[in-house]
């Protein structure tokens, strides 16, 4: 790789991705429907985990990760100094 720049915000979206989104938008389930359960199971299978949980944002994922790690009030949470504020606020 000759370019050290990491393209932030560039997506690769296939026609299959677009079709999947349109299918959900045209269904009766916009949130918490069968597509979410299927996605969670696919992620769990890919990671070799029993469960996976889909959330609405990376901030929500960080909060769940802290809960799963057993972090509570008064615990210390270390984070990178070069990060988004959600990393420090999740604990």
N, C-alpha and C positions, 0 to 999 in steps of 0.2 A: 504494500500500500504506500503510494508516494504522497498522498494527500493526508496530512495529519489532522485536518479539520473533520470533526464529527458532525454530520448534518443533523441539526436539531429541528425536529418538526417535519421532516420529509417522510411521507408515508408511501408504501407500496400497496395500492388497493386494486385487487383483481375484480373481474366481472363476477366471479363466484362470491366475493365479499359483498358486492353491491346487491346481487340477487338475494343473498341471505338477509341483508338489512331490509330490503323491500318486502320480503316474505313476512318478516316480523311486523313491519309497519302495517301490512295489510291484514294481519291476523287480529284476533280478539285480545291478544296478550302483548302489551307494550313493555310491561315490567313484570318480573317474577313469573314468567310463563315457562312453557316447556323448553324454549330455546336456552333459557338461563340454566336450567337443570342439566341440559345436554352439554352446554359449554363447561359448567363446573365439573361434570364427570369426565369430559375430555381432558381438561387440565389436570385433574387428579390422576387419571390414567397415565398421561404424559410424564408427570412428576413422580410416578410410583407411590402416590399417596392414597390414603383411604378417602379423604375428603378434600374439597376445594370450595372456596367461597368467593363468589363474584360480588364486588362492591362498586359503588358509583364513582369513586375517585381514589387516587393514591393516598390522599389524606385519610380517608376511611380505612384503607388497607393498613396504614401505619398504626392507627388507633387499635385495630383488631390485632395486629402483630404484638403490640404492647400488652394487650389483655392476655393474649395467648402465652406470652413470656412471663406473665405473672407480675408485671410492673404495677406498682401502686403508688399512692400518695407518699411523697417523701423519698421515693427511690431516685437514683441518679440514672439519667439517660445520656449516654455519650453520642454525639453526632459529629459529622464532618463540618468544619467551618465554612465550607463551600457547598451550600445546600439551599433548598427552599425552606421557608420558615415552618412549613408543616412538619418537617423532621424533628424540630425542637419542640413544637407544640403538641406532639402526639402523646407524650408521656404523662 
